[in-house]
Amino acid sequence: MFADFVWGGFEGASHRRHDGKRVDSIAGTQHDRWAMLDHAILRSLGVRCARESLRWHLIERRRGEYDFTSALEQVRGARAAGMRVVWGLCHWGVPDHLDVMSPEFPRALADFARACVRMLRAEGADVAGWVPVNEMAFWAWAGGETGGFGPYLMKRGDQLKHQLVRGHLAAVRALREAGALEPIMVCEPLIWVVPREGRNEEAQARAEVEASFAALDQILAEDASAIDVVGFNYYPHNQWTLLRRTVRQGSRAYRPLRELLRDAARRFDRPIIISETGAEDPMGDAWLGYIAAEAQAALDLGVDLQALCVYPILDYPGWDNGRHCPCGPIGTEDGRRFVRPGQRAALQRLGALRARSPVR
């Protein structure tokens, strides 16, 4: 389905955090200014496909009026470097004039999707795929269950998840009507929850895991054609106990990623991608080594693993406090970009996986 196995993803979060401030990770990394350079660096590392986000809150400041000026550096930078791009439409952020819980939300996202197709077509962009709504399960928890970020709801996670599902379905219909035939993806967290020893908590732990799949189940139940590829985001903190303590890799309770991917592939019967993975320094090199080994093991188990996206590919400011988060192959220091040698080598190891895959 994809020409390239290894992708790089530019952080695109645009939600409103707990204090009401808008997060704009693309501006925070200056990727909106230096996208041409960033894509050129990525291409020099042997990567030819990227995940990018279109900042809906900047593009549609008034309902139905679309100004794509904020996206042009990303679009043209990717095109100049010969990069294919998987475009995200709604990365946890909506325009200020729109309430994500309103009946208007699905229609507004569909209209935005059509406008994005027109713009990218006019720019001659090489589109690899679409992510209508990023991490619906996480957004439902953070914004609908715990009030951690917009829309700041408590104990209404299922309602927010329902809205996001409606948005995804509406956007997919709009994309297809506009002639966009590229793969439709979801990018959802892949988690594992561990009950405490000696406690009767298995059902509670499994319910938490099931909740992370609920949006996918709802979409596929309504329209089986609305997801072509199931993407899973997996980080060092994606396994935890019911007390919210991280289960570390190497501990007895930790489940290998290969098993999680195998089980998910069987459940959804669709091509799989690892849509986000990575770790901050000094763990980054070792983490990508682990991911390479587990991805190969998953391929050996027969998982139809189509791609793997290192994400974020570029250092970014933390959502809550703006701290410098050193991660991925492209580092930043004093306004300049540099390449981490260990991450360059890790990308090369990841790129070798496709040739060894038994399912191709």
Rosetta blueprint (number, residue, H / E / L):
1 M L
2 F L
3 A L
4 D L
5 F L
6 V E
7 W E
8 G E
9 G E
10 F L
11 E L
12 G L
13 A L
14 S L
15 H L
16 R E
17 R L
18 H L
19 D L
20 G L
21 K L
22 R E
23 V L
24 D L
25 S H
26 I H
27 A H
28 G H
29 T L
30 Q L
31 H H
32 D H
33 R H
34 W H
35 A H
36 M H
37 L H
38 D H
39 H H
40 A H
41 I H
42 L H
43 R H
44 S H
45 L L
46 G L
47 V L
48 R L
49 C E
50 A E
51 R E
52 E E
53 S E
54 L L
55 R L
56 W H
57 H H
58 L H
59 I H
60 E L
61 R L
62 R E
63 R L
64 G L
65 E E
66 Y L
67 D L
68 F H
69 T H
70 S H
71 A H
72 L H
73 E H
74 Q H
75 V H
76 R H
77 G H
78 A H
79 R H
80 A H
81 A H
82 G L
83 M L
84 R E
85 V E
86 V E
87 W E
88 G E
89 L E
90 C E
91 H L
92 W L
93 G L
94 V L
95 P L
96 D L
97 H L
98 L L
99 D L
100 V L
101 M L
102 S L
103 P L
104 E H
105 F H
106 P H
107 R H
108 A H
109 L H
110 A H
111 D H
112 F H
113 A H
114 R H
115 A H
116 C H
117 V H
118 R H
119 M H
120 L H
121 R H
122 A H
123 E L
124 G L
125 A L
126 D L
127 V E
128 A E
129 G E
130 W E
131 V E
132 P E
133 V E
134 N L
135 E L
136 M H
137 A H
138 F H
139 W H
140 A H
141 W H
142 A H
143 G H
144 G H
145 E H
146 T E
147 G L
148 G L
149 F L
150 G L
151 P L
152 Y L
153 L L
154 M E
155 K L
156 R L
157 G H
158 D H
159 Q H
160 L H
161 K H
162 H H
163 Q H
164 L H
165 V H
166 R H
167 G H
168 H H
169 L H
170 A H
171 A H
172 V H
173 R H
174 A H
175 L H
176 R H
177 E H
178 A L
179 G L
180 A L
181 L L
182 E L
183 P L
184 I E
185 M E
186 V E
187 C E
188 E E
189 P E
190 L L
191 I L
192 W E
193 V E
194 V E
195 P L
196 R L
197 E L
198 G L
199 R L
200 N L
201 E L
202 E H
203 A H
204 Q H
205 A H
206 R H
207 A H
208 E H
209 V H
210 E H
211 A H
212 S H
213 F H
214 A H
215 A H
216 L H
217 D H
218 Q H
219 I H
220 L H
221 A H
222 E H
223 D L
224 A H
225 S H
226 A H
227 I L
228 D L
229 V E
230 V E
231 G E
232 F E
233 N E
234 Y L
235 Y L
236 P L
237 H L
238 N L
239 Q E
240 W E
241 T E
242 L L
243 L L
244 R L
245 R L
246 T E
247 V L
248 R L
249 Q L
250 G L
251 S L
252 R L
253 A L
254 Y L
255 R L
256 P L
257 L H
258 R H
259 E H
260 L H
261 L H
262 R H
263 D H
264 A H
265 A H
266 R H
267 R H
268 F H
269 D L
270 R L
271 P L
272 I E
273 I E
274 I E
275 S E
276 E E
277 T E
278 G L
279 A L
280 E E
281 D L
282 P L
283 M L
284 G H
285 D H
286 A H
287 W H
288 L H
289 G H
290 Y H
291 I H
292 A H
293 A H
294 E H
295 A H
296 Q H
297 A H
298 A H
299 L H
300 D H
301 L L
302 G L
303 V L
304 D L
305 L E
306 Q E
307 A E
308 L E
309 C E
310 V E
311 Y L
312 P L
313 I L
314 L E
315 D L
316 Y E
317 P E
318 G L
319 W L
320 D L
321 N L
322 G L
323 R L
324 H E
325 C E
326 P L
327 C E
328 G L
329 P L
330 I E
331 G E
332 T E
333 E E
334 D L
335 G L
336 R E
337 R E
338 F E
339 V E
340 R L
341 P H
342 G H
343 Q H
344 R H
345 A H
346 A H
347 L H
348 Q H
349 R H
350 L H
351 G H
352 A L
353 L H
354 R H
355 A H
356 R H
357 S L
358 P L
359 V L
360 R L
